[in-house]
């Protein structure tokens, strides 16, 4: 239902903006839709901390993005996502919201193909929880793990990414992006593989 609503909103917004798209602000502006397959991972340094008991969960995400060209070859990208996380520790499915802002540079390969490296910062609202492990000394069969859910909290993440873009027409862009995000508190990250379609206003 949420994905259908996102499509309706983007199509409606792009249609209305294209009518008034002669303004200087909308020049060099794009709207895009993205689907992301996400692989979560953990830094090896985490293996000696209690955070090593935290699960790494499968995630998929759907995003709406706004891209504004600045200067000659620069751009600013604002992205809102909601991701679906099947949490193996808490045995629940979470719908998390994500906000990212990034800046980057356009590297034109030819008239219709380009790379766009970028760096960004954002917030992922996700489950925060603690893990308690008990065991009688010398009795591994008595080991018990309990997880305590504290609710959702915003966690800041840094990101590095690269998009490959192909201009199908003057207005329609397709491509694929690769992003890596990292959270310094939990020393874990995500790798995003994201096909997308965009509309140039």
TIRO-2110 file (N, C-alpha, C; in Angstrom, 1 decimal):
// TIRO-2110
0.8, -1.2, 0.0, N, 1, A
0.0, 0.0, 0.0, CA, 1, A
0.9, 1.3, 0.0, C, 1, A
1.9, 1.3, 0.8, N, 2, A
2.8, 2.4, 0.9, CA, 2, A
3.5, 2.7, -0.4, C, 2, A
3.9, 1.5, -1.1, N, 3, A
4.6, 1.7, -2.4, CA, 3, A
3.7, 2.3, -3.4, C, 3, A
2.4, 1.9, -3.5, N, 4, A
1.5, 2.4, -4.4, CA, 4, A
1.3, 3.9, -4.1, C, 4, A
1.2, 4.3, -2.8, N, 5, A
1.0, 5.7, -2.5, CA, 5, A
2.2, 6.5, -2.9, C, 5, A
3.4, 6.0, -2.8, N, 6, A
4.6, 6.7, -3.2, CA, 6, A
4.6, 6.9, -4.7, C, 6, A
4.2, 5.9, -5.5, N, 7, A
4.2, 6.1, -6.9, CA, 7, A
3.2, 7.1, -7.3, C, 7, A
2.0, 7.1, -6.7, N, 8, A
0.9, 8.1, -7.0, CA, 8, A
1.4, 9.5, -6.7, C, 8, A
2.1, 9.7, -5.5, N, 9, A
2.5, 11.0, -5.2, CA, 9, A
3.6, 11.5, -6.1, C, 9, A
4.6, 10.7, -6.5, N, 10, A
5.6, 11.1, -7.4, CA, 10, A
5.1, 11.4, -8.7, C, 10, A
4.2, 10.6, -9.3, N, 11, A
3.7, 10.9, -10.6, CA, 11, A
2.9, 12.1, -10.6, C, 11, A
2.1, 12.3, -9.5, N, 12, A
1.3, 13.6, -9.5, CA, 12, A
2.1, 14.8, -9.3, C, 12, A
3.2, 14.7, -8.5, N, 13, A
4.1, 15.8, -8.3, CA, 13, A
4.9, 16.2, -9.5, C, 13, A
5.4, 15.1, -10.2, N, 14, A
6.2, 15.4, -11.4, CA, 14, A
5.3, 16.0, -12.5, C, 14, A
4.0, 15.6, -12.6, N, 15, A
3.1, 16.1, -13.6, CA, 15, A
2.8, 17.6, -13.3, C, 15, A
2.5, 17.9, -12.1, N, 16, A
2.2, 19.3, -11.7, CA, 16, A
3.4, 20.2, -11.9, C, 16, A
4.6, 19.7, -11.5, N, 17, A
5.8, 20.5, -11.6, CA, 17, A
6.2, 20.7, -13.0, C, 17, A
6.0, 19.7, -13.9, N, 18, A
6.4, 19.9, -15.3, CA, 18, A
5.6, 21.0, -16.0, C, 18, A
4.4, 21.2, -15.5, N, 19, A
3.6, 22.3, -16.1, CA, 19, A
4.2, 23.7, -15.8, C, 19, A
4.7, 23.8, -14.6, N, 20, A
5.3, 25.1, -14.2, CA, 20, A
6.8, 25.0, -14.2, C, 20, A
7.4, 24.0, -15.0, N, 21, A
8.8, 23.7, -14.9, CA, 21, A
9.7, 24.7, -15.6, C, 21, A
9.2, 25.9, -16.0, N, 22, A
10.0, 26.9, -16.6, CA, 22, A
10.7, 27.7, -15.6, C, 22, A
10.4, 27.6, -14.3, N, 23, A
11.1, 28.4, -13.3, CA, 23, A
12.5, 28.0, -13.2, C, 23, A
13.3, 29.0, -12.8, N, 24, A
14.8, 28.8, -12.7, CA, 24, A
15.1, 27.7, -11.7, C, 24, A
14.3, 27.6, -10.6, N, 25, A
14.6, 26.6, -9.6, CA, 25, A
14.5, 25.2, -10.1, C, 25, A
13.5, 24.9, -10.9, N, 26, A
13.3, 23.6, -11.4, CA, 26, A
14.2, 23.2, -12.5, C, 26, A
14.9, 24.1, -13.1, N, 27, A
15.9, 23.8, -14.1, CA, 27, A
17.0, 22.9, -13.5, C, 27, A
17.3, 21.8, -14.1, N, 28, A
18.3, 20.9, -13.5, CA, 28, A
17.9, 20.0, -12.4, C, 28, A
16.5, 19.9, -12.2, N, 29, A
16.0, 19.1, -11.1, CA, 29, A
15.4, 17.8, -11.6, C, 29, A
15.6, 16.7, -10.8, N, 30, A
15.1, 15.4, -11.1, CA, 30, A
14.3, 14.8, -10.0, C, 30, A
13.4, 14.0, -10.3, N, 31, A
12.7, 13.1, -9.3, CA, 31, A
12.9, 11.7, -9.7, C, 31, A
13.1, 10.8, -8.7, N, 32, A
13.4, 9.4, -9.0, CA, 32, A
12.8, 8.5, -8.0, C, 32, A
12.6, 7.2, -8.5, N, 33, A
12.1, 6.1, -7.7, CA, 33, A
13.2, 5.0, -7.7, C, 33, A
13.4, 4.4, -6.5, N, 34, A
14.5, 3.5, -6.3, CA, 34, A
14.0, 2.3, -5.5, C, 34, A
14.4, 1.1, -5.9, N, 35, A
14.3, -0.1, -5.1, CA, 35, A
15.7, -0.6, -4.7, C, 35, A
15.9, -0.9, -3.5, N, 36, A
17.2, -1.3, -3.0, CA, 36, A
17.2, -2.7, -2.3, C, 36, A
18.1, -3.5, -2.8, N, 37, A
18.4, -4.8, -2.1, CA, 37, A
19.6, -4.5, -1.2, C, 37, A
19.4, -4.8, 0.1, N, 38, A
20.4, -4.3, 1.1, CA, 38, A
21.1, -5.5, 1.8, C, 38, A
22.4, -5.5, 1.9, N, 39, A
23.1, -6.5, 2.7, CA, 39, A
23.7, -5.8, 3.9, C, 39, A
23.3, -6.2, 5.1, N, 40, A
23.8, -5.7, 6.3, CA, 40, A
25.1, -6.4, 6.7, C, 40, A
26.0, -5.7, 7.4, N, 41, A
27.3, -6.4, 7.8, CA, 41, A
27.8, -5.7, 9.0, C, 41, A
28.8, -6.2, 9.6, N, 42, A
29.4, -5.7, 10.8, CA, 42, A
30.9, -5.7, 10.7, C, 42, A
31.4, -4.6, 11.3, N, 43, A
32.9, -4.5, 11.3, CA, 43, A
33.5, -5.6, 12.2, C, 43, A
34.7, -6.1, 11.7, N, 44, A
35.3, -7.2, 12.5, CA, 44, A
35.7, -6.8, 13.9, C, 44, A
35.9, -5.5, 14.1, N, 45, A
36.2, -5.0, 15.5, CA, 45, A
35.1, -5.3, 16.5, C, 45, A
33.9, -5.5, 16.0, N, 46, A
32.8, -5.8, 16.8, CA, 46, A
32.8, -7.1, 17.5, C, 46, A
33.6, -8.0, 17.0, N, 47, A
33.6, -9.4, 17.5, CA, 47, A
34.0, -9.5, 19.0, C, 47, A
34.6, -8.5, 19.6, N, 48, A
34.9, -8.6, 21.0, CA, 48, A
34.0, -7.8, 21.9, C, 48, A
32.9, -7.3, 21.3, N, 49, A
32.0, -6.5, 22.1, CA, 49, A
30.6, -7.2, 22.2, C, 49, A
29.8, -6.7, 23.1, N, 50, A
28.4, -7.3, 23.2, CA, 50, A
27.6, -7.1, 21.9, C, 50, A
28.0, -6.1, 21.1, N, 51, A
27.3, -5.8, 19.9, CA, 51, A
27.5, -7.0, 18.9, C, 51, A
28.4, -7.9, 19.1, N, 52, A
28.6, -9.0, 18.3, CA, 52, A
27.4, -10.0, 18.4, C, 52, A
26.6, -9.8, 19.4, N, 53, A
25.5, -10.7, 19.6, CA, 53, A
24.3, -10.1, 18.8, C, 53, A
24.4, -8.9, 18.3, N, 54, A
23.3, -8.3, 17.6, CA, 54, A
23.2, -8.9, 16.2, C, 54, A
22.0, -9.2, 15.8, N, 55, A
21.8, -9.9, 14.5, CA, 55, A
22.0, -9.0, 13.3, C, 55, A
22.4, -9.6, 12.2, N, 56, A
22.4, -8.9, 10.9, CA, 56, A
21.2, -9.3, 10.1, C, 56, A
20.3, -8.4, 9.8, N, 57, A
19.0, -8.8, 9.3, CA, 57, A
18.9, -8.4, 7.8, C, 57, A
18.1, -9.3, 7.0, N, 58, A
17.8, -8.9, 5.7, CA, 58, A
16.9, -7.7, 5.6, C, 58, A
17.2, -6.8, 4.6, N, 59, A
16.5, -5.6, 4.5, CA, 59, A
16.3, -5.3, 3.0, C, 59, A
15.1, -4.7, 2.7, N, 60, A
14.9, -4.2, 1.3, CA, 60, A
14.2, -2.8, 1.5, C, 60, A
14.4, -1.9, 0.6, N, 61, A
14.0, -0.5, 0.7, CA, 61, A
13.4, 0.0, -0.6, C, 61, A
12.5, 1.0, -0.4, N, 62, A
11.9, 1.7, -1.5, CA, 62, A
12.1, 3.2, -1.2, C, 62, A
12.5, 4.0, -2.2, N, 63, A
12.9, 5.3, -2.0, CA, 63, A
12.3, 6.3, -3.0, C, 63, A
12.1, 7.5, -2.6, N, 64, A
11.9, 8.7, -3.4, CA, 64, A
13.0, 9.6, -3.3, C, 64, A
13.5, 10.1, -4.4, N, 65, A
14.7, 11.0, -4.3, CA, 65, A
14.5, 12.3, -5.2, C, 65, A
15.1, 13.3, -4.7, N, 66, A
15.1, 14.6, -5.3, CA, 66, A
16.5, 15.0, -5.6, C, 66, A
16.8, 15.3, -6.8, N, 67, A
18.2, 15.7, -7.2, CA, 67, A
18.2, 17.1, -7.9, C, 67, A
19.1, 17.9, -7.3, N, 68, A
19.2, 19.3, -7.8, CA, 68, A
20.6, 19.6, -8.3, C, 68, A
20.8, 20.0, -9.5, N, 69, A
22.1, 20.3, -10.1, CA, 69, A
22.6, 21.6, -9.5, C, 69, A
23.8, 21.7, -9.1, N, 70, A
24.4, 23.0, -8.6, CA, 70, A
25.8, 23.2, -9.3, C, 70, A
26.1, 24.5, -9.5, N, 71, A
27.3, 24.9, -10.2, CA, 71, A
27.3, 24.2, -11.6, C, 71, A
28.5, 23.8, -12.1, N, 72, A
28.5, 23.2, -13.4, CA, 72, A
28.3, 21.7, -13.4, C, 72, A
29.0, 21.0, -12.6, N, 73, A
28.9, 19.5, -12.6, CA, 73, A
28.5, 18.9, -11.2, C, 73, A
28.2, 19.8, -10.3, N, 74, A
27.8, 19.3, -8.9, CA, 74, A
26.3, 19.0, -8.8, C, 74, A
26.0, 18.3, -7.7, N, 75, A
24.5, 18.1, -7.5, CA, 75, A
24.3, 17.8, -6.0, C, 75, A
23.1, 18.0, -5.5, N, 76, A
22.7, 17.7, -4.2, CA, 76, A
21.5, 16.7, -4.3, C, 76, A
21.6, 15.6, -3.5, N, 77, A
20.6, 14.6, -3.6, CA, 77, A
19.9, 14.4, -2.2, C, 77, A
18.6, 14.5, -2.2, N, 78, A
17.8, 14.3, -1.0, CA, 78, A
17.0, 13.1, -1.2, C, 78, A
17.1, 12.1, -0.2, N, 79, A
16.4, 10.8, -0.4, CA, 79, A
15.6, 10.5, 0.8, C, 79, A
14.4, 10.0, 0.6, N, 80, A
13.6, 9.5, 1.7, CA, 80, A
13.3, 8.0, 1.3, C, 80, A
13.4, 7.1, 2.3, N, 81, A
13.2, 5.7, 2.1, CA, 81, A
12.4, 5.1, 3.2, C, 81, A
11.6, 4.1, 2.9, N, 82, A
11.2, 3.2, 4.0, CA, 82, A
11.7, 1.8, 3.7, C, 82, A
12.2, 1.2, 4.7, N, 83, A
12.8, -0.2, 4.5, CA, 83, A
12.0, -1.2, 5.3, C, 83, A
12.1, -2.4, 4.8, N, 84, A
11.4, -3.5, 5.5, CA, 84, A
12.5, -4.4, 6.0, C, 84, A
12.5, -4.6, 7.4, N, 85, A
13.5, -5.4, 8.0, CA, 85, A
12.9, -6.5, 8.8, C, 85, A
13.3, -7.7, 8.5, N, 86, A
12.9, -8.9, 9.2, CA, 86, A
13.9, -9.2, 10.3, C, 86, A
13.5, -8.9, 11.5, N, 87, A
14.5, -8.9, 12.6, CA, 87, A
14.5, -10.3, 13.3, C, 87, A
15.7, -10.9, 13.1, N, 88, A
15.8, -12.3, 13.6, CA, 88, A
16.0, -12.4, 15.1, C, 88, A
16.5, -11.4, 15.8, N, 89, A
16.6, -11.4, 17.3, CA, 89, A
15.2, -11.1, 17.9, C, 89, A
14.5, -10.1, 17.5, N, 90, A
13.3, -9.6, 18.1, CA, 90, A
12.1, -10.4, 17.5, C, 90, A
12.3, -11.2, 16.4, N, 91, A
11.3, -11.9, 15.8, CA, 91, A
10.1, -11.1, 15.4, C, 91, A
10.4, -9.9, 14.8, N, 92, A
9.4, -9.0, 14.3, CA, 92, A
9.8, -8.4, 12.9, C, 92, A
8.9, -8.0, 12.2, N, 93, A
9.1, -7.2, 11.0, CA, 93, A
9.0, -5.7, 11.3, C, 93, A
10.0, -4.9, 10.9, N, 94, A
9.9, -3.5, 11.1, CA, 94, A
9.9, -2.8, 9.8, C, 94, A
9.1, -1.7, 9.8, N, 95, A
9.1, -0.7, 8.7, CA, 95, A
9.8, 0.5, 9.2, C, 95, A
11.0, 0.7, 8.7, N, 96, A
11.9, 1.8, 9.2, CA, 96, A
12.0, 3.0, 8.1, C, 96, A
12.0, 4.2, 8.6, N, 97, A
12.2, 5.3, 7.7, CA, 97, A
13.6, 5.8, 7.7, C, 97, A
14.1, 6.3, 6.6, N, 98, A
15.5, 6.7, 6.4, CA, 98, A
15.5, 8.0, 5.6, C, 98, A
16.4, 8.9, 6.0, N, 99, A
16.6, 10.2, 5.4, CA, 99, A
18.1, 10.4, 5.1, C, 99, A
18.4, 10.7, 3.8, N, 100, A
19.8, 10.9, 3.5, CA, 100, A
19.9, 12.2, 2.6, C, 100, A
21.0, 12.9, 2.9, N, 101, A
21.4, 14.0, 2.0, CA, 101, A
22.8, 13.8, 1.6, C, 101, A
23.1, 13.9, 0.2, N, 102, A
24.4, 13.7, -0.3, CA, 102, A
24.8, 14.7, -1.3, C, 102, A
26.1, 14.9, -1.5, N, 103, A
26.6, 15.8, -2.6, CA, 103, A
27.5, 15.0, -3.4, C, 103, A
27.6, 15.4, -4.7, N, 104, A
28.4, 14.6, -5.6, CA, 104, A
28.8, 15.4, -6.9, C, 104, A
29.4, 14.7, -7.8, N, 105, A
30.0, 15.3, -9.0, CA, 105, A
29.6, 14.4, -10.2, C, 105, A
29.3, 15.1, -11.3, N, 106, A
28.9, 14.4, -12.5, CA, 106, A
30.1, 14.1, -13.4, C, 106, A
30.3, 12.8, -13.7, N, 107, A
31.4, 12.5, -14.6, CA, 107, A
30.8, 11.9, -15.9, C, 107, A
30.7, 12.8, -16.9, N, 108, A
30.1, 12.4, -18.2, CA, 108, A
31.0, 11.5, -19.0, C, 108, A
30.5, 10.3, -19.4, N, 109, A
31.2, 9.4, -20.3, CA, 109, A
31.0, 9.7, -21.7, C, 109, A
29.8, 10.1, -22.0, N, 110, A
29.4, 10.6, -23.4, CA, 110, A
28.1, 11.4, -23.2, C, 110, A
27.4, 11.6, -24.3, N, 111, A
26.2, 12.4, -24.2, CA, 111, A
25.0, 11.8, -23.4, C, 111, A
25.0, 10.4, -23.3, N, 112, A
23.9, 9.8, -22.6, CA, 112, A
24.3, 8.9, -21.4, C, 112, A
25.6, 8.8, -21.1, N, 113, A
26.0, 7.9, -20.0, CA, 113, A
26.9, 8.7, -19.1, C, 113, A
26.7, 8.4, -17.8, N, 114, A
27.5, 9.2, -16.8, CA, 114, A
27.7, 8.4, -15.5, C, 114, A
28.7, 8.7, -14.7, N, 115, A
28.9, 8.2, -13.4, CA, 115, A
28.7, 9.4, -12.4, C, 115, A
28.2, 9.1, -11.2, N, 116, A
28.0, 10.2, -10.2, CA, 116, A
28.5, 9.7, -8.9, C, 116, A
29.7, 9.9, -8.5, N, 117, A
30.2, 9.6, -7.2, CA, 117, A
29.6, 10.6, -6.2, C, 117, A
29.4, 10.2, -4.9, N, 118, A
28.9, 11.1, -3.9, CA, 118, A
29.2, 10.6, -2.5, C, 118, A
29.1, 11.6, -1.6, N, 119, A
29.2, 11.3, -0.2, CA, 119, A
28.0, 11.9, 0.5, C, 119, A
27.6, 11.3, 1.6, N, 120, A
26.4, 11.7, 2.3, CA, 120, A
26.3, 11.4, 3.8, C, 120, A
25.3, 11.9, 4.3, N, 121, A
25.0, 11.7, 5.8, CA, 121, A
23.5, 11.6, 5.9, C, 121, A
23.1, 10.7, 6.8, N, 122, A
21.7, 10.5, 7.0, CA, 122, A
21.3, 9.9, 8.3, C, 122, A
20.0, 9.7, 8.5, N, 123, A
19.4, 9.1, 9.7, CA, 123, A
18.6, 7.9, 9.3, C, 123, A
18.9, 6.8, 10.0, N, 124, A
18.0, 5.6, 9.8, CA, 124, A
17.3, 5.3, 11.1, C, 124, A
16.0, 5.4, 11.1, N, 125, A
15.2, 5.1, 12.3, CA, 125, A
15.0, 3.6, 12.4, C, 125, A
15.6, 3.0, 13.4, N, 126, A
15.5, 1.5, 13.5, CA, 126, A
15.5, 1.0, 14.9, C, 126, A
15.2, -0.3, 15.1, N, 127, A
15.0, -0.8, 16.4, CA, 127, A
16.3, -0.7, 17.2, C, 127, A
16.2, -0.3, 18.5, N, 128, A
17.3, -0.3, 19.4, CA, 128, A
17.0, -1.3, 20.5, C, 128, A
17.9, -2.2, 20.8, N, 129, A
17.7, -3.2, 21.8, CA, 129, A
18.9, -3.7, 22.4, C, 129, A
18.8, -4.3, 23.6, N, 130, A
20.0, -4.8, 24.3, CA, 130, A
19.9, -6.4, 24.4, C, 130, A
21.1, -6.9, 24.7, N, 131, A
21.2, -8.4, 24.7, CA, 131, A
21.8, -8.8, 26.1, C, 131, A
21.2, -9.7, 26.8, N, 132, A
21.7, -10.2, 28.0, CA, 132, A
22.0, -11.7, 27.8, C, 132, A
23.2, -12.2, 28.2, N, 133, A
23.6, -13.6, 28.1, CA, 133, A
24.0, -14.1, 29.5, C, 133, A
23.4, -15.2, 29.9, N, 134, A
23.6, -15.8, 31.2, CA, 134, A
24.1, -17.3, 30.9, C, 134, A
25.0, -17.7, 31.8, N, 135, A
25.4, -19.1, 31.7, CA, 135, A
26.1, -19.5, 33.0, C, 135, A
25.8, -20.7, 33.5, N, 136, A
26.5, -21.2, 34.7, CA, 136, A
27.9, -21.6, 34.2, C, 136, A
28.9, -21.2, 35.0, N, 137, A
30.3, -21.4, 34.7, CA, 137, A
30.6, -22.9, 34.4, C, 137, A
31.1, -23.2, 33.3, N, 138, A
31.5, -24.6, 33.0, CA, 138, A
30.3, -25.4, 32.5, C, 138, A
29.1, -24.7, 32.3, N, 139, A
27.9, -25.4, 31.8, CA, 139, A
27.4, -24.7, 30.5, C, 139, A
28.0, -25.0, 29.4, N, 140, A
27.5, -24.3, 28.2, CA, 140, A
26.0, -24.7, 27.8, C, 140, A
25.5, -25.8, 28.3, N, 141, A
24.2, -26.2, 28.1, CA, 141, A
23.2, -25.3, 28.8, C, 141, A
23.6, -24.4, 29.7, N, 142, A
22.7, -23.5, 30.5, CA, 142, A
22.7, -22.1, 29.9, C, 142, A
23.4, -21.9, 28.8, N, 143, A
23.5, -20.6, 28.1, CA, 143, A
22.1, -20.1, 27.7, C, 143, A
21.8, -18.9, 28.1, N, 144, A
20.5, -18.3, 27.7, CA, 144, A
20.8, -16.9, 27.2, C, 144, A
20.1, -16.5, 26.1, N, 145, A
20.2, -15.2, 25.5, CA, 145, A
18.8, -14.5, 25.5, C, 145, A
18.7, -13.3, 26.1, N, 146, A
17.5, -12.6, 26.1, CA, 146, A
17.7, -11.2, 25.5, C, 146, A
16.8, -10.8, 24.6, N, 147, A
16.8, -9.5, 24.0, CA, 147, A
15.8, -8.6, 24.6, C, 147, A
16.2, -7.3, 24.8, N, 148, A
15.3, -6.3, 25.4, CA, 148, A
15.1, -5.2, 24.3, C, 148, A
13.8, -5.0, 23.9, N, 149, A
13.5, -4.0, 22.9, CA, 149, A
13.2, -2.7, 23.5, C, 149, A
14.0, -1.6, 23.1, N, 150, A
13.8, -0.3, 23.7, CA, 150, A
13.0, 0.6, 22.9, C, 150, A
12.6, 0.2, 21.7, N, 151, A
11.9, 1.1, 20.8, CA, 151, A
12.7, 1.5, 19.7, C, 151, A
12.2, 2.3, 18.8, N, 152, A
12.9, 2.8, 17.6, CA, 152, A
13.6, 4.1, 18.0, C, 152, A
14.8, 4.2, 17.4, N, 153, A
15.6, 5.4, 17.7, CA, 153, A
16.3, 5.8, 16.4, C, 153, A
16.6, 7.1, 16.2, N, 154, A
17.3, 7.5, 15.0, CA, 154, A
18.8, 7.3, 15.2, C, 154, A
19.5, 6.7, 14.2, N, 155, A
20.9, 6.4, 14.2, CA, 155, A
21.5, 7.1, 13.0, C, 155, A
22.6, 7.9, 13.2, N, 156, A
23.2, 8.6, 12.1, CA, 156, A
24.2, 7.6, 11.4, C, 156, A
24.2, 7.8, 10.1, N, 157, A
25.1, 7.0, 9.2, CA, 157, A
25.8, 7.9, 8.2, C, 157, A
27.0, 7.6, 7.9, N, 158, A
27.7, 8.2, 6.8, CA, 158, A
27.6, 7.3, 5.6, C, 158, A
27.7, 7.8, 4.4, N, 159, A
27.5, 7.0, 3.2, CA, 159, A
28.5, 7.4, 2.1, C, 159, A
28.9, 6.5, 1.3, N, 160, A
29.6, 6.7, 0.1, CA, 160, A
28.9, 5.9, -1.0, C, 160, A
28.7, 6.6, -2.2, N, 161, A
28.0, 5.9, -3.2, CA, 161, A
28.4, 6.3, -4.6, C, 161, A
27.9, 5.5, -5.6, N, 162, A
28.2, 5.8, -7.0, CA, 162, A
27.0, 5.3, -7.8, C, 162, A
26.5, 6.2, -8.7, N, 163, A
25.5, 5.9, -9.6, CA, 163, A
26.0, 5.8, -11.0, C, 163, A
25.5, 4.8, -11.7, N, 164, A
25.6, 4.8, -13.2, CA, 164, A
24.3, 5.2, -13.8, C, 164, A
24.3, 6.2, -14.7, N, 165, A
23.0, 6.7, -15.2, CA, 165, A
23.0, 6.7, -16.7, C, 165, A
21.9, 6.3, -17.3, N, 166, A
21.7, 6.3, -18.8, CA, 166, A
20.5, 7.1, -19.1, C, 166, A
20.7, 8.1, -20.0, N, 167, A
19.6, 9.0, -20.4, CA, 167, A
18.9, 8.4, -21.5, C, 167, A
17.7, 7.8, -21.2, N, 168, A
17.0, 7.1, -22.3, CA, 168, A
16.4, 8.2, -23.3, C, 168, A
15.8, 9.3, -22.7, N, 169, A
15.3, 10.4, -23.5, CA, 169, A
15.8, 11.7, -22.8, C, 169, A
15.2, 12.8, -23.3, N, 170, A
15.6, 14.0, -22.6, CA, 170, A
15.0, 14.1, -21.2, C, 170, A
14.0, 13.3, -20.9, N, 171, A
13.3, 13.4, -19.6, CA, 171, A
13.5, 12.2, -18.8, C, 171, A
13.7, 11.0, -19.3, N, 172, A
13.7, 9.7, -18.6, CA, 172, A
15.1, 9.2, -18.4, C, 172, A
15.5, 8.9, -17.2, N, 173, A
16.8, 8.3, -16.8, CA, 173, A
16.6, 7.0, -16.1, C, 173, A
17.4, 6.0, -16.5, N, 174, A
17.5, 4.8, -15.8, CA, 174, A
18.9, 4.5, -15.3, C, 174, A
19.1, 3.7, -14.3, N, 175, A
20.5, 3.4, -13.9, CA, 175, A
20.5, 2.5, -12.7, C, 175, A
21.7, 2.4, -12.1, N, 176, A
21.8, 1.5, -10.9, CA, 176, A
22.9, 2.2, -10.0, C, 176, A
22.6, 2.1, -8.7, N, 177, A
23.5, 2.8, -7.8, CA, 177, A
24.1, 1.7, -6.8, C, 177, A
25.3, 2.0, -6.2, N, 178, A
25.8, 1.2, -5.2, CA, 178, A
26.2, 2.2, -4.0, C, 178, A
25.7, 1.9, -2.8, N, 179, A
26.0, 2.7, -1.7, CA, 179, A
26.4, 1.9, -0.5, C, 179, A
27.3, 2.4, 0.3, N, 180, A
27.8, 1.8, 1.6, CA, 180, A
27.5, 2.8, 2.7, C, 180, A
26.8, 2.4, 3.7, N, 181, A
26.5, 3.3, 4.9, CA, 181, A
27.2, 2.6, 6.1, C, 181, A
27.6, 3.5, 7.1, N, 182, A
28.2, 3.0, 8.2, CA, 182, A
27.8, 3.8, 9.5, C, 182, A
27.5, 3.0, 10.5, N, 183, A
27.1, 3.6, 11.8, CA, 183, A
28.3, 3.4, 12.8, C, 183, A
28.8, 4.5, 13.4, N, 184, A
30.0, 4.3, 14.2, CA, 184, A
29.6, 3.9, 15.6, C, 184, A
28.4, 4.0, 16.0, N, 185, A
28.0, 3.6, 17.4, CA, 185, A
28.0, 2.1, 17.5, C, 185, A
27.4, 1.4, 16.5, N, 186, A
27.3, 0.0, 16.5, CA, 186, A
28.3, -0.7, 15.6, C, 186, A
29.1, 0.1, 14.9, N, 187, A
30.1, -0.4, 14.0, CA, 187, A
29.6, -1.4, 13.1, C, 187, A
28.4, -1.0, 12.5, N, 188, A
27.8, -1.9, 11.5, CA, 188, A
27.4, -1.1, 10.3, C, 188, A
27.2, -1.7, 9.2, N, 189, A
26.9, -1.0, 8.0, CA, 189, A
25.9, -1.7, 7.1, C, 189, A
25.6, -1.1, 5.9, N, 190, A
24.8, -1.7, 4.9, CA, 190, A
25.4, -1.4, 3.5, C, 190, A
25.2, -2.4, 2.7, N, 191, A
25.6, -2.2, 1.3, CA, 191, A
24.3, -2.3, 0.4, C, 191, A
24.0, -1.2, -0.3, N, 192, A
22.8, -1.1, -1.1, CA, 192, A
23.1, -1.3, -2.6, C, 192, A
22.3, -2.1, -3.3, N, 193, A
22.3, -2.3, -4.7, CA, 193, A
21.0, -1.8, -5.2, C, 193, A
21.0, -0.7, -6.0, N, 194, A
19.7, 0.1, -6.2, CA, 194, A
19.5, 0.4, -7.6, C, 194, A
18.7, -0.4, -8.4, N, 195, A
18.2, 0.1, -9.7, CA, 195, A
17.2, 1.2, -9.5, C, 195, A
17.2, 2.2, -10.4, N, 196, A
16.3, 3.3, -10.3, CA, 196, A
15.8, 3.8, -11.6, C, 196, A
14.7, 4.6, -11.6, N, 197, A
14.2, 5.4, -12.7, CA, 197, A
14.0, 6.8, -12.3, C, 197, A
14.4, 7.7, -13.2, N, 198, A
14.2, 9.1, -12.8, CA, 198, A
13.5, 9.9, -13.9, C, 198, A
13.0, 11.1, -13.5, N, 199, A
12.3, 11.9, -14.5, CA, 199, A
12.9, 13.3, -14.3, C, 199, A
13.4, 13.9, -15.4, N, 200, A
14.0, 15.2, -15.4, CA, 200, A
12.9, 16.2, -15.7, C, 200, A
12.7, 17.2, -14.7, N, 201, A
11.7, 18.2, -14.8, CA, 201, A
12.0, 19.3, -15.8, C, 201, A
END
